[in-house]
Amino acid sequence: MKFRPLFTLVVFVLTLFGFSMQSAHAGEKITIAAAADLKFALDEIVVLFNKTHPADRAETIYGSSGKFQTQIRQGAPFDLYFSADIAYPRALKEEGFTASEVQPYAVGRIVLWSTSRDAARMTLANLADPAIRKIAIANPKHAPYGKRAEEALKASGMWAKVEAKLVYGENVAQAAQFVQTGNAQAGIVALSLALSPELAKQGSYALIPDKLHQPLEQGFIVTRRAVDNPLAQAFARFMVSGEARAIMSRYGFVLPGKVE
Amino acid sequence: MDSAFSSADLSAIWLTFKLAAVVTVILLLVGTPIAWWLARTRSWWKGPVGAVVALPIVLPPTVIGFYLLVAMGPSGPLGQLTQSLGIGLLPFTFAGLVIASVFYSMPFVVQPLQNAFEAIPERALETAATLRASARDTFFSVVLPLAKPGFLTASVLGFAHTVGEFGVVLMIGGNIPDKTRVVSVQIYDHVEAMEYASAHWLSAGMVVFAFVVLLALYTLNPTGRRK
């Protein structure tokens, strides 16, 4: 028989499609879009959740809250959306993109963080030090942690002194990464990142007084596409369980219904 | 009516053109000897050097961005060099973007030049030599005119590819107005902040720019069968 390369190629490509369409197991699957500050805390929660639901699978994608909001409007395949700013899921709720109430799950905190100096002894005033040449924050234009960092710098009267030294991460995790690689000497990042095992051993932090900025009230929703997905509802319930709350508070989140 | 471009957009456009112009000039200066060597050498090193030059075509920009961020950082080799020279650190600076773009756009300049040099018949160079032309003379009076279309293609592609850069800039730029916030990053920010009208203006501008540049290139420099 004559070898037919085109035919072989078509069969090969179709086979690949077949593999990718095939679901790995019979259980449910959910995809969670989450703000970058949740990277480590939510990873732990998801591991725990997957253990209690061995037949199913929850997956997470991290990025900036604003981007996910846009993507959900455009029909992105996310079943739950955890935003660092509760205003984003509220807007989605009003526009009919949700299958649940907007649930506040935490209040975030910002910290001054550094790997090259002892940030625990620093305040925002120290950022004027000429030895600190670059200061990383998340982009205030669309990242909630960046907005709060900008507010805190303005409220403390430091903005004019540090504005020329600011570099902007696409989200708060990239801001932390600019500091981690030593390219910025200090940064204003999420407490939850500074407390993560990865970063805690590399740097030190000082809490920024929360009276300097609007609260980082965070909320999540189940999206409209997951309205009939029981696993998405199960994950939403799991978030308010004692186990999940314990993990969240270990990462420095202030939990709803709990006065500090 | 509001003007189509905000002042932040205009400064991003100006910065992008400045970056692309600087990078193109550097690449022509650096790329020409590399391309000449690649075109003429019989050394065993031709393969490996050619492959290294072509790497950015294949590699994701994130790989280049990540390694440059680490290499230009305080404990990286480039970072230690720049610090000992008293320049400081390169990430988040215009100079840092220039260096990253030189790497990133290198193949788009070297490869057209190399092709042009390879097409120059050996006889033309030998004739120049028998006329006792110096190497410099030969380059300016023989090589340069014969390789002119190659230089045009190289300049246009080097410039345009630098304008189109995004991933590397996002990773090492830090989004600083007038220093590292180029048009592609500005568009990304507009989209993230749901300023679609502004994103449209800049994006449509990029489409027109890219089309005009390529059209000019193909018109001035027709490839294929010549009449």
Interface residues (C-beta under 8 A of the other chain):
Chain A: S64 G66 K67 Q69 T70 S116 R133 K134 A136 N139 K141 H142 L166 V167 Y168 G169 E170 F178 T181 G182 N183 A184
Chain B: L69 V70 M72 G73 P74 S75 G79 G88 L89 P91 F92 L170 G174 N175 I176 Y188 D189 V191 E192 A193 M194
